[in-house]
Amino acid sequence: MNSSWNIKLLNKAVERELNALETDMRAKFAQICDLLVKFGPEQVGLPHIKHLNGDLWEIRLKCKNGAARAIYVAASARTITIVHLFVKKPRKPLDGP
């Protein structure tokens, strides 16, 4: 029985979003995808993935130069579809009194 999962990008726009990430972010994305393929989303949790709402989940990418997110659905049999990738903007510090 094949227990591995497949990961696909929704469309060319998502492919462009992935290619626009810095090298270390793409490497982190590949590392987490390898975990998802091997173990499935049920076995990979925080800090790598987090449930958002309904069928939506996020892959959490954090590197020394910042953070990014990849939103995905695992709605079909053993297939994870990445629907959007984006770099998180840094939080602005709160102004003190």
N, C-alpha and C positions, 0 to 999 in steps of 0.2 A: 504494500500500500504506500503510495506517495503522499507524504505528509507535508511537503513543502508548499509554500504559498507563492503566487506570482504578484509582481508589482508592475503596474503600467502607469504611464502618464496619460491624462485625459485627452490632451491635444497638443498642437504645436506651441500654443501660448504657454502652457505649463513647461514644455521643454525649454522655451526661451527663458522663463523665470528661473529654472534650474541652472541653465548655462550662465545666467547673470550673477549667480552667487559666487563669492570668493572661493578660491581653491580649498581652503580649510573647511568651509561650510559644505561644499560638495562632497568632500571626503567624509565628513561626519554624517551627511545624508546617506552615502553609500554604506557606511558602517551600520547605521540603524536599519537600513533596508535589508542588509544581510541577516541581521537578527530577526526581523519580521519574516523573511523568507524561510529561515531555518526553524524558528520556534512558533510563528504565528502570532497575531496580535493579542491573543488571550494570555500569552506567556511573557510578553514584553510590556513592562509598565513604566512608571516614573523612574528615572527622570527622562526616559526616551520618548514615551508616548503618553497622551492624556486624552480621555474621552471629553468631547465638547458637548454634544447634544444629539440625540437620536442616532443616526448612522454616521455622524461626523466625528472624526478623531483628528488629533494633530501629532505630527512628529516634531519634537522639540530639539532644535539645533542650537547649541551654545558653544562658541569658540572664543578664543582670546580677543578677537576683534568685534564681537557682538553676538547677536542672536537672530535666528530666523525660525520660521514655522512652515511646515508643509501640511496642508489640510488634505485628509483622505477619507474615502468611504471603503468599507469592506462589505459591500452589499451583495456581491455575487460569490459563488462558491470558490473559496480559496484564492480570490483575487482582490488585491488592494489597489484602488485607483486614486492616484494623486490628482486632486482637482485644482490646487492653488499653492504656490510658494511665495513667500515674501520675507523680507528682512524687517525685523522689529526695529522701530525707532527707539533710540535711547531715551530713558525717562529724564525729564528735566528735574533738576533738584528743586525741592520746595524752598520757597523763600523763608528765611528765618524772621523772628520778630524784630 
